[in-house]
Amino acid sequence: MTKTKFFSSLIGLTMLVVPWQKPAVAQVGICPAQLSEKISAITQRPEFRRSRWGVLVQTLGDRQTLYAEDAERFFIPASN
């Protein structure tokens, strides 16, 4: 996998769950019930078959967990 594809997917995932700025007009977003399906659609792609993901999605205000997958596991940093 190229670095461009990886970062595009990572940015796509980030944009999926974290808006960059508050929208001026209300927009249709992703329902918390759809988070699992949408995140899995990204993390289960063939190019990520040897990857390990840790995902935690929380609300900003009361930090309620909306989605967690291996969020409590530690990762070993790599230098590529």
N, C-alpha and C positions, 0 to 999 in steps of 0.2 A: 504494500500500500504506500502510496506517496504521501509526503507530509501535507500536501495541499488537500488531498481527500480527507485525511484525518482531521485537519483543522477545520475544514468545511463542515464535517459532521459534528465536530465538537462545538463549533459556533452554532450550528443548527440546533443542537440539543440545548445549548445555553439559551438561545433565543426562544426555544420552545417553552421553557419554564421560567425564564427571567426576562421580563421586558426591560429594554434599555432605558426607556423614559416613560413617564406617565402619559398615556394618550390624551389628546385634547378632547376627543369625542369617544364615547363608550364604544368599544369594539368587541366582537365576538371572540372569546378566547377558548382555552381548553378547559373543559370541566374536570375537576379533580378525579372523577370516576374514569376519565379517559387517559389519565397520565400513564398508567401502566402500559396500556396498549401503544401509546405514542412513543414512549421511551423505548419499549421493547422493539418497536419497528426500526429504531436506529441501532440499538446495541446488538441486535441479532443479525445484522447484515453479514454476509459472507466474509467481507474484508476484515471484520472484527472477530473472527472465529477463535483467534488465539489471544484475545484481549480479556482483561478483567475489569469490570466496572464497579464503581462505588458511587451510588447516587443517593442524595438526600434533598428532598424538596420540602421546604417549610414556608409557611406564611410569614410575612415580614412583621406583622403586628404582634401576635401572640405566640409565634414560632410553633404553630400546630403542624405536625408532620402530615404531609399530603401523600408522599411517596418515599419509600426507602428500600434500597436494594444493596446489601452488603455495605451499608453506610457506617457500620461500626468497625469494619475491618481496616487494618493498617496496610499501606502500600509501600513497596520498596522503590525509592526513586531510581530512575535510570538515566543515563546520559547517552543520548543518541546523536 
